[in-house]
Amino acid sequence: MKRRKFISKTALGTAAAVGFPSIVPASVLGKDAPSNKINVGQIGCGRIARDHDLPGTMQHDVSRVVAVCDLDSNRTKDAQILVNEFYKKKTGKEKYIEAKAYEDYREMLLNKDIDAVVISTPDHWHSQPAMEATLAGKDVYLQKPTSLTIREGQQLVKAVKKKGTILQLGTQQRSSTQFRLAAELVRNGRIGKIHTVKIGLPGDPGGPDAPAMAVPKNLNYDMWLGSTPEVPYTEIGVHPQVGYSRPGWLRLEQYGAGMITGWGQHHYDSAAWGMDTELTGPISVESLATFPKSGLWNVHGDFMVKQEYANGITVLTSGGYTNGIRYEGTDGWIFVSRGNYVASSSDPVDQANSAKALDASDPKILESVIGENEIKLYRSKEQHGNWLDCIESREQPISRVEIGHRSCSVCLLSHIAMKIDRKLNWNPDTEMFVNDDEANAMLHREQRKPYGTDYVKM
């Protein structure tokens, strides 16, 4: 039984047990009672937390953000103000919430009043706090990508299965009507037998050289580096000290893989929904990619990735395609994109070319009605709301951990293929490359003690 339900039942039971009428304030037992709320802690208070995850969570009355955490104390203070002001404006109460601030998320996880956490940290700090939150009995909303490496993803899946955690990945395209409709139309044969999927995904530019700088007093840089190697601090390699524009860590392979994981998980996740490959993976992958020859930033630029699946579908991904997903079948095609939606004000997308959220070779395809006996996919109105609903019902959310791990794996396999100049054969059942020690060695990265998923006690 969840903590808030237990408190509510206990309050009622106590009133009955004493044998006389008790006046219990509406604020204790009403729909806005603390015992009826899902108490949420926010881990990571940067751009995506402020623009997307905090607003996405706080808009739902069933939740209450009660704590914030960041390794940059300035960002923690800003998040406290954002949360406190949101609830002040929403409720009209001066101090409805006074969000507690933490520097170390592990201290937050010890707070038994917190039911769930939202993790909006840099990519190299996704799997470990998600595992530790799971093992602490918290439900988790985790920003994509699921993991920095495939082994990390496997470890996270194991932890979630062990504890029965409600873990939702932040692949919010699943909660957009057009992506579900496109997948349903494809799955129900409206374009015939699907044979090719073309995914438009940009690369990142190179950047300037950046000299070492003194670490700001407000940043715990050693912990920010986490499991990755120790390197000198420079502001454009971490995040801006003023404002919340797009952070430089997104363009460093030490902390991620670039756009192939940054946006790739969104599009590969959506494509797999239509391809009916959500719980498997490709059987081969090959790629060509350019990388900067100078400057600090070193993630991929222009690229082309080809993946082949056991069901005969070929997936091609490149910045040369319009940002979105184009399913091609024997009887036509369907294209789907985010349209005018952005998760944050600094999303790197050409909205002019992606503004049409849904298109097809024949407009009649999009007017087709999915019949009662046809395939109907999971419906969610909003990703954070679906997660909160599932915390209460204990049903699986729309982007559960196994699906998130598989879509992230496609990204990571593609990144490995960028580094190895040959076709790689993949076994999605064993999650290993076939007879390829060089490629298999890249399924994991050495982790810097004491940080990393390898050091989490299961």
C-alpha positions as CSV (number, residue, x, y, z in Angstrom):
1,M,0.0,0.0,0.0
2,K,1.4,3.4,-0.9
3,R,2.2,5.8,2.0
4,R,-0.4,8.4,1.2
5,K,-3.2,5.8,1.1
6,F,-2.0,4.2,4.4
7,I,-2.1,7.6,6.2
8,S,-5.6,8.3,4.9
9,K,-6.9,4.9,6.1
10,T,-5.1,5.3,9.4
11,A,-6.7,8.7,10.1
12,L,-10.2,7.4,9.4
13,G,-9.5,4.3,11.5
14,T,-8.3,6.3,14.5
15,A,-11.5,8.4,14.5
16,A,-13.7,5.3,14.5
17,A,-11.6,3.6,17.2
18,V,-12.0,6.3,19.9
19,G,-15.8,5.9,19.9
20,F,-16.9,9.5,19.5
21,P,-17.3,11.9,16.5
22,S,-14.1,13.6,15.5
23,I,-13.8,16.7,13.5
24,V,-11.2,16.0,10.8
25,P,-10.3,19.1,8.7
26,A,-11.1,18.9,5.0
27,S,-7.4,19.7,4.4
28,V,-6.5,16.4,5.9
29,L,-9.1,14.1,4.2
30,G,-10.2,16.1,1.1
31,K,-8.9,15.5,-2.5
32,D,-6.1,17.9,-1.8
33,A,-5.0,16.2,1.4
34,P,-1.2,15.5,1.7
35,S,-2.1,11.8,2.1
36,N,-3.7,11.8,-1.3
37,K,-0.7,13.3,-3.1
38,I,2.2,11.5,-4.8
39,N,5.2,13.3,-3.2
40,V,7.8,13.8,-5.9
41,G,11.5,14.7,-5.7
42,Q,13.2,16.3,-8.7
43,I,16.8,15.1,-9.4
44,G,18.6,17.4,-11.8
45,C,17.4,21.0,-12.1
46,G,18.7,22.1,-15.5
47,R,17.1,23.0,-18.8
48,I,15.0,19.9,-19.4
49,A,13.8,19.9,-15.8
50,R,12.7,23.5,-15.9
51,D,11.2,23.5,-19.3
52,H,9.6,20.1,-19.4
53,D,9.7,17.7,-16.4
54,L,8.8,20.0,-13.6
55,P,5.9,21.7,-15.4
56,G,4.9,18.3,-16.8
57,T,4.7,16.8,-13.3
58,M,3.3,19.8,-11.3
59,Q,0.4,20.3,-13.7
60,H,-1.2,17.1,-12.4
61,D,-3.1,17.6,-9.1
62,V,-2.3,14.1,-7.9
63,S,1.4,15.0,-7.6
64,R,3.3,17.4,-5.3
65,V,6.9,18.2,-5.9
66,V,8.4,18.5,-2.4
67,A,12.1,18.3,-3.0
68,V,14.7,19.3,-5.6
69,C,18.3,18.2,-6.1
70,D,21.3,19.4,-8.2
71,L,25.0,19.3,-7.9
72,D,25.0,23.0,-8.8
73,S,23.7,24.9,-5.8
74,N,22.6,27.9,-7.9
75,R,20.4,25.6,-9.9
76,T,18.9,24.0,-6.8
77,K,18.0,27.5,-5.5
78,D,16.4,28.4,-8.8
79,A,14.4,25.2,-8.8
80,Q,13.2,25.8,-5.2
81,I,11.9,29.2,-6.3
82,L,10.3,27.8,-9.4
83,V,8.4,25.1,-7.4
84,N,7.4,27.3,-4.5
85,E,6.1,30.0,-6.8
86,F,4.2,27.5,-9.0
87,Y,2.3,26.2,-6.0
88,K,1.8,29.7,-4.5
89,K,0.1,30.8,-7.7
90,K,-1.9,27.6,-8.1
91,T,-3.2,27.4,-4.5
92,G,-3.2,31.1,-3.4
93,K,-1.3,30.0,-0.3
94,E,2.0,31.8,0.5
95,K,3.8,28.7,1.7
96,Y,1.8,25.8,0.3
97,I,5.1,24.2,-0.6
98,E,8.6,24.9,0.7
99,A,10.6,22.5,-1.5
100,K,13.5,20.9,0.4
101,A,16.9,21.2,-1.3
102,Y,19.5,18.5,-1.6
103,E,22.9,18.4,-3.2
104,D,23.3,14.6,-3.0
105,Y,20.3,12.7,-4.4
106,R,21.2,9.7,-2.2
107,E,20.2,11.7,0.8
108,M,16.9,12.5,-0.9
109,L,16.3,8.8,-1.5
110,L,16.5,8.3,2.3
111,N,13.4,10.5,2.8
112,K,10.6,8.1,3.3
113,D,8.0,10.9,2.7
114,I,9.1,10.9,-1.0
115,D,7.1,8.4,-3.1
116,A,8.7,9.0,-6.5
117,V,11.5,10.9,-8.3
118,V,12.0,12.5,-11.7
119,I,15.5,12.2,-13.0
120,S,16.5,14.9,-15.5
121,T,20.3,14.7,-15.1
122,P,23.0,14.5,-17.9
123,D,23.0,11.2,-19.8
124,H,25.9,9.6,-17.8
125,W,23.9,10.1,-14.6
126,H,20.7,8.3,-15.7
127,S,20.9,4.6,-14.9
128,Q,22.7,4.8,-11.5
129,P,20.2,7.1,-9.7
130,A,17.3,5.3,-11.4
131,M,18.6,1.9,-10.0
132,E,19.2,3.4,-6.6
133,A,15.8,5.1,-6.5
134,T,14.2,1.7,-7.5
135,L,16.1,-0.1,-4.8
136,A,15.0,2.6,-2.3
137,G,11.3,1.8,-3.1
138,K,10.7,5.0,-5.2
139,D,8.9,5.0,-8.5
140,V,10.9,6.7,-11.3
141,Y,10.4,9.0,-14.3
142,L,13.7,8.9,-16.2
143,Q,14.7,11.2,-19.0
144,K,16.1,9.5,-22.1
145,P,18.4,8.0,-23.1
146,T,17.9,5.1,-20.7
147,S,21.6,4.4,-20.2
148,L,25.1,5.4,-21.2
149,T,25.9,1.8,-22.3
150,I,23.9,-1.3,-23.1
151,R,25.2,-3.0,-19.9
152,E,23.9,-0.1,-17.8
153,G,20.5,-0.6,-19.4
154,Q,20.5,-4.3,-18.6
155,Q,21.4,-3.6,-15.0
156,L,18.5,-1.1,-14.7
157,V,16.0,-3.5,-16.2
158,K,17.1,-6.1,-13.7
159,A,16.7,-3.7,-10.7
160,V,13.2,-2.6,-11.9
161,K,12.0,-6.2,-12.4
162,K,13.3,-7.1,-8.9
163,K,11.5,-4.3,-7.1
164,G,8.3,-3.9,-9.2
165,T,9.0,-0.2,-9.7
166,I,6.8,1.9,-12.0
167,L,9.5,3.4,-14.2
168,Q,8.5,5.6,-17.1
169,L,11.0,6.7,-19.8
170,G,10.7,10.3,-21.0
171,T,10.0,9.2,-24.6
172,Q,7.0,11.5,-24.7
173,Q,6.3,11.0,-28.4
174,R,4.3,8.0,-27.3
175,S,1.8,10.3,-25.7
176,S,1.4,12.4,-28.9
177,T,-1.7,11.4,-30.8
178,Q,0.0,11.5,-34.2
179,F,2.7,9.0,-33.3
180,R,0.2,6.5,-31.9
181,L,-2.1,6.9,-35.0
182,A,0.8,6.5,-37.4
183,A,1.9,3.3,-35.6
184,E,-1.7,1.9,-35.5
185,L,-2.2,2.6,-39.2
186,V,1.1,0.8,-40.1
187,R,0.5,-2.1,-37.8
188,N,-3.0,-2.6,-39.3
189,G,-1.6,-2.7,-42.9
190,R,-2.9,0.6,-44.2
191,I,0.3,1.0,-46.3
192,G,0.6,-2.7,-47.1
193,K,3.7,-4.7,-46.0
194,I,6.2,-2.3,-44.5
195,H,9.7,-2.7,-45.8
196,T,11.6,0.5,-45.1
197,V,11.7,3.1,-42.4
198,K,13.5,6.4,-42.9
199,I,14.3,8.5,-39.8
200,G,15.5,12.1,-40.0
201,L,17.9,13.0,-37.2
202,P,20.4,15.8,-37.2
203,G,24.1,15.6,-36.1
204,D,25.9,18.2,-33.9
205,P,28.4,20.8,-35.0
206,G,32.0,20.9,-33.8
207,G,33.1,23.5,-31.3
208,P,35.9,25.7,-30.2
209,D,38.9,24.7,-28.1
210,A,38.3,25.4,-24.4
211,P,41.0,26.0,-21.8
212,A,40.7,24.5,-18.3
213,M,39.0,26.8,-15.8
214,A,38.6,27.0,-12.1
215,V,35.6,24.9,-10.9
216,P,32.8,27.2,-9.7
217,K,32.3,27.0,-5.9
218,N,28.6,26.3,-6.5
219,L,29.3,23.0,-8.4
220,N,30.3,19.6,-7.0
221,Y,32.3,18.8,-10.2
222,D,33.8,15.5,-9.0
223,M,30.4,14.0,-8.4
224,W,29.1,15.7,-11.6
225,L,31.7,13.7,-13.6
226,G,30.4,10.6,-11.9
227,S,31.5,7.3,-13.4
228,T,33.3,9.0,-16.3
229,P,37.1,9.8,-16.3
230,E,38.4,12.8,-14.5
231,V,39.0,15.7,-16.9
232,P,39.7,19.5,-16.3
233,Y,36.6,21.6,-15.9
234,T,35.5,24.0,-18.6
235,E,32.1,25.7,-18.7
236,I,31.2,24.7,-22.3
237,G,31.9,21.1,-21.3
238,V,29.3,21.2,-18.5
239,H,26.5,23.7,-18.5
240,P,26.1,27.5,-18.5
241,Q,26.7,29.3,-15.2
242,V,24.2,31.9,-16.2
243,G,20.9,30.9,-17.8
244,Y,19.6,27.5,-19.1
245,S,20.6,27.3,-22.7
246,R,21.6,24.1,-24.4
247,P,24.5,22.6,-22.3
248,G,27.8,21.7,-23.7
249,W,28.0,18.2,-22.2
250,L,25.5,17.1,-24.9
251,R,28.3,17.3,-27.4
252,L,30.9,15.3,-25.5
253,E,31.2,11.6,-25.9
254,Q,32.5,11.3,-22.3
255,Y,28.9,12.0,-21.2
256,G,26.8,10.6,-24.1
257,A,26.8,9.8,-27.8
258,G,25.3,13.0,-29.3
259,M,22.1,13.2,-31.3
260,I,22.0,9.5,-32.0
261,T,21.0,9.0,-28.3
262,G,19.8,12.6,-27.6
263,W,16.9,12.4,-30.0
264,G,17.5,9.0,-31.5
265,Q,15.8,7.2,-28.7
266,H,12.6,9.2,-29.3
267,H,12.5,8.3,-33.0
268,Y,13.7,4.7,-32.7
269,D,11.1,4.2,-29.9
270,S,8.3,5.5,-32.1
271,A,9.5,3.6,-35.1
272,A,9.6,0.3,-33.2
273,W,6.0,1.0,-32.1
274,G,4.9,0.9,-35.7
275,M,7.3,-1.9,-36.7
276,D,6.2,-4.2,-33.8
277,T,9.8,-4.5,-32.7
278,E,9.6,-2.9,-29.2
279,L,11.0,-5.8,-27.3
280,T,13.7,-6.9,-29.7
281,G,16.3,-5.2,-31.9
282,P,18.0,-5.3,-35.3
283,I,20.1,-8.2,-36.5
284,S,22.7,-6.0,-38.2
285,V,23.9,-2.4,-38.1
286,E,26.3,-0.4,-40.2
287,S,27.2,3.3,-40.3
288,L,29.2,6.1,-41.8
289,A,29.7,9.2,-39.7
290,T,31.9,12.3,-39.5
291,F,33.5,13.5,-36.3
292,P,35.1,16.9,-35.4
293,K,38.9,16.9,-36.0
294,S,39.5,19.7,-33.5
295,G,37.8,21.6,-30.7
296,L,36.3,20.4,-27.4
297,W,33.1,18.9,-28.7
298,N,33.5,15.5,-30.3
299,V,30.2,13.8,-30.9
300,H,29.1,12.8,-34.4
301,G,28.2,15.2,-37.1
302,D,26.6,14.1,-40.4
303,F,25.9,10.4,-40.5
304,M,24.0,7.5,-42.1
305,V,23.0,4.4,-40.2
306,K,21.4,1.2,-41.7
307,Q,19.8,-1.4,-39.5
308,E,18.2,-4.6,-40.7
309,Y,15.5,-6.5,-38.7
310,A,14.6,-10.2,-38.8
311,N,11.1,-9.3,-40.1
312,G,12.6,-7.9,-43.3
313,I,12.4,-4.2,-42.4
314,T,15.4,-1.9,-43.1
315,V,15.8,1.2,-41.1
316,L,17.8,4.1,-42.5
317,T,18.7,7.2,-40.4
318,S,20.3,10.4,-41.5
319,G,20.3,14.1,-41.1
320,G,19.5,14.2,-44.8
321,Y,15.9,13.1,-44.1
322,T,13.3,15.5,-42.7
323,N,13.2,15.2,-38.9
324,G,10.6,12.6,-38.2
325,I,9.8,9.0,-39.2
326,R,8.6,7.8,-42.6
327,Y,7.2,4.3,-42.9
328,E,7.3,2.9,-46.4
329,G,5.2,-0.1,-47.5
330,T,4.1,-1.9,-50.6
331,D,0.9,0.3,-50.8
332,G,2.2,3.7,-49.8
333,W,3.9,5.7,-47.0
334,I,3.1,7.5,-43.8
335,F,5.3,10.3,-42.3
336,V,5.0,11.5,-38.7
337,S,6.9,14.2,-36.8
338,R,6.4,16.4,-33.7
339,G,5.0,19.2,-35.7
340,N,5.2,22.4,-33.8
341,Y,5.8,20.7,-30.4
342,V,9.1,21.4,-28.6
343,A,10.2,20.0,-25.3
344,S,12.4,23.0,-24.5
345,S,13.0,26.4,-26.1
346,S,16.4,25.3,-27.4
347,D,15.4,22.1,-29.2
348,P,17.6,21.8,-32.3
349,V,15.0,21.2,-34.9
350,D,14.1,22.9,-38.2
351,Q,10.4,23.5,-37.4
352,A,9.6,24.8,-40.9
353,N,10.4,21.4,-42.4
354,S,8.9,19.4,-39.6
355,A,5.7,21.4,-39.1
356,K,3.4,18.8,-40.7
357,A,2.9,16.4,-37.9
358,L,1.2,13.7,-40.0
359,D,1.3,13.0,-43.8
360,A,0.7,10.1,-46.2
361,S,1.0,9.2,-49.8
362,D,-2.8,9.2,-50.0
363,P,-4.8,11.5,-47.6
364,K,-7.4,8.8,-47.3
365,I,-4.9,6.6,-45.4
366,L,-5.0,9.1,-42.5
367,E,-8.9,9.1,-42.6
368,S,-9.0,5.4,-42.1
369,V,-10.8,4.2,-38.9
370,I,-9.2,1.5,-36.8
371,G,-11.9,-1.2,-36.4
372,E,-12.9,-2.9,-33.2
373,N,-11.1,-6.1,-34.1
374,E,-7.9,-4.4,-35.2
375,I,-4.7,-3.6,-33.3
376,K,-5.2,-0.7,-30.9
377,L,-2.1,0.6,-29.2
378,Y,-1.7,2.0,-25.6
379,R,-3.2,5.5,-25.3
380,S,-1.8,8.2,-23.1
381,K,-2.8,11.8,-22.9
382,E,0.5,13.0,-21.4
383,Q,3.7,11.2,-20.4
384,H,4.0,12.5,-16.8
385,G,0.3,12.0,-16.2
386,N,0.4,8.5,-17.4
387,W,3.3,7.8,-15.0
388,L,1.4,9.2,-12.1
389,D,-1.7,7.3,-13.0
390,C,0.3,4.1,-13.1
391,I,1.9,4.8,-9.7
392,E,-1.6,4.7,-8.3
393,S,-2.9,1.7,-10.3
394,R,0.4,-0.2,-10.3
395,E,-0.1,-0.9,-14.0
396,Q,2.7,-0.6,-16.5
397,P,3.2,2.8,-18.1
398,I,3.3,3.5,-21.8
399,S,7.1,3.7,-21.9
400,R,8.1,1.0,-19.4
401,V,11.8,0.1,-18.8
402,E,12.1,-2.9,-21.1
403,I,10.9,-0.9,-24.1
404,G,13.1,2.1,-23.1
405,H,16.1,-0.2,-22.8
406,R,15.5,-1.7,-26.3
407,S,15.1,1.7,-28.0
408,C,18.2,3.1,-26.3
409,S,20.1,-0.1,-27.4
410,V,19.4,0.7,-31.0
411,C,21.0,4.1,-30.5
412,L,24.0,2.7,-28.8
413,L,24.5,0.0,-31.4
414,S,24.4,2.7,-34.1
415,H,27.0,4.7,-32.2
416,I,29.3,1.6,-31.9
417,A,28.8,1.1,-35.7
418,M,30.0,4.7,-36.3
419,K,33.3,3.7,-34.7
420,I,33.8,0.4,-36.4
421,D,34.1,0.5,-40.2
422,R,32.2,-2.7,-41.1
423,K,28.8,-4.3,-40.8
424,L,28.1,-5.6,-37.3
425,N,25.8,-8.6,-36.7
426,W,23.7,-8.4,-33.5
427,N,21.8,-11.1,-31.6
428,P,18.8,-9.3,-29.9
429,D,18.1,-12.3,-27.7
430,T,21.5,-12.5,-26.1
431,E,22.2,-8.8,-26.6
432,M,25.6,-9.5,-27.9
433,F,27.4,-8.9,-31.2
434,V,27.9,-12.2,-33.1
435,N,31.6,-13.4,-33.0
436,D,32.9,-9.9,-32.6
437,D,35.1,-9.2,-29.5
438,E,36.0,-5.7,-30.6
439,A,32.3,-4.6,-30.8
440,N,31.3,-6.5,-27.6
441,A,34.0,-4.7,-25.7
442,M,32.1,-1.5,-26.4
443,L,28.9,-2.6,-24.7
444,H,30.3,-1.3,-21.4
445,R,32.6,1.4,-20.2
446,E,35.0,1.3,-17.3
447,Q,33.5,3.2,-14.4
448,R,35.4,5.5,-12.1
449,K,34.9,4.5,-8.5
450,P,32.9,5.0,-6.4
451,Y,30.4,6.0,-9.1
452,G,28.7,3.8,-11.6
453,T,26.1,1.1,-11.9
454,D,28.6,-1.7,-11.3
455,Y,28.9,-0.5,-7.7
456,V,25.2,-0.4,-6.9
457,K,24.4,-3.2,-4.5
458,M,21.4,-5.2,-5.8
